[in-house]
Amino acid sequence: MLHYAIVFFIIAIIAAVLGFGGIAAGAASIAKVIFVIFIILAIASFFFGRNR
């Protein structure tokens, strides 16, 4: 999942450099959402994975 966040972040940077503002904003927001989901799942697996 972190891989997808990085991919969308790179797409946002490339789109911003080329001048596509709307596409860059969309890709950046998708990258933010995926990164937050990754952090939540990583913390949850850290706490709940210790019981096994």
Legacy VTK file of the C-alpha trace (Angstrom):
# vtk DataFile Version 3.0
C-alpha trace
ASCII
DATASET POLYDATA
POINTS 52 float
0.000 0.000 0.000
2.893 2.338 0.682
4.077 1.596 -2.841
0.835 2.982 -4.293
1.119 6.132 -2.185
4.629 6.708 -3.499
3.496 6.090 -7.091
0.672 8.629 -6.802
3.062 11.104 -5.176
5.482 10.762 -8.092
2.610 11.188 -10.559
1.574 14.344 -8.714
5.099 15.759 -8.873
5.436 15.022 -12.595
1.995 16.502 -13.328
2.825 19.624 -11.310
6.098 20.122 -13.168
4.339 19.776 -16.520
1.643 22.260 -15.505
-1.347 19.980 -15.034
-2.678 21.524 -11.814
-5.924 19.568 -11.527
-4.319 16.209 -12.153
-1.517 16.998 -9.721
-3.982 17.974 -6.997
-6.018 14.830 -7.558
-3.007 12.536 -7.489
-1.653 14.268 -4.385
-4.944 13.862 -2.541
-5.122 10.177 -3.477
-1.543 9.721 -2.259
-2.414 11.383 1.059
-5.443 9.159 1.602
-3.547 5.975 0.770
-0.663 7.006 3.046
-3.037 7.658 5.969
-4.687 4.274 5.432
-1.224 2.669 5.366
-0.249 4.336 8.650
-3.494 3.243 10.332
-3.092 -0.351 9.159
0.598 -0.418 10.150
-0.211 0.775 13.670
-3.104 -1.680 13.975
-0.966 -4.596 12.838
1.761 -3.547 15.263
-0.589 -3.589 18.244
-2.730 -6.593 17.299
0.085 -8.656 15.816
2.007 -8.878 19.078
-0.477 -11.290 20.654
0.529 -14.200 18.423
LINES 1 53
52 0 1 2 3 4 5 6 7 8 9 10 11 12 13 14 15 16 17 18 19 20 21 22 23 24 25 26 27 28 29 30 31 32 33 34 35 36 37 38 39 40 41 42 43 44 45 46 47 48 49 50 51
